[in-house]
Amino acid sequence: MLAEPGSDFAPQQGRADDNAAAALLRIIAEFESRGQYGSPAITSRNHVHAVLKVEPAFKVLKLHSDDTKRLVNQCQRAGWLEPMEYRTPDRKPHERWTLTPDGRLFAGLPAAPTAPTAPTAPTTEDGASMNMAQGGAPTTPTCVGGVGAESTHKDGAELDSTEPLEVFHD
């Protein structure tokens, strides 16, 4: 049924689509946080509708496959959803849908958590690296000597030059 000019049907349908899109984005974000992804490829086995169709919160939306595709397209056009490359556990490249920061805001979700940064080495006030002896982390003990021939003779057991060396031949 097409909306006639001046009727309230079109704006109501738009609001309903926005509400459904926000709910769909929340469900996609929840699944994404658990490592379950919807593929942007329409013919894939794990497109959004196929992944979500058994979820009770998705069933409440009463979306058919075509409705889901339409809402996903709407979300992508609005900049709320975008494809993202990732690698599966077997290291194969794939794409999945992910929410953009605007999409998270539209869906009423908190900003995506950022991964913590790795600690950096302590530095002195002038920016130079601090010597490990000045309070850095302890190092693993090393053995005396080295791998070179000279250091093993100096630091190893002393041989009495008067004793003959035993040499075994097969």
C-alpha positions, 0 to 999 in steps of 0.5 A: 500500500502506497502512502498518499500525499499528505497522509501520516502513513509514511512518517509512521512507517519511518519511525517504525523502521527506525525503532526496528533498526535500533533494536536490530543494531542492539541485537547485532552488537550483542551477538558481535560481543559474543563472537557471532557475526552476520555476513554482509554477503546476502547469499552467505549462510550466516547473513544477519537474518539467518544468524538472528532468526532463532533469537527471542529478541529478534523474533519479537521484531517479526521481521522477515528475511526481506525486512531484515535486508532492508533494515540492514541496508538502511543502517548501512546507508545511515552510517550505523553499520559497516562491513569489517574484515576479520580472520576466523580461527583458521586464519581465513579472511572474512567480512562481518557487520559491525556497528559504527560509533554513530550506530552505537549512539543511535541504538542507545549503546555505550561507546565500544570498549577500546583495548587497553594499551600495552605498558611502555618502558619507564623513561626519565624526565629528559625522555631517555630510557631509564637504566634497568639497574635503576629500578626496572624489572629484574632480568633472567640470570645468565650463565657465566661465560659465553658461547665463544671458545675463548670465554669457555676456556677462561671461565671453565674448569682448568685443565692440568696440561700434564694429564693426557686427554682421553680420546675415544674413537669408534 
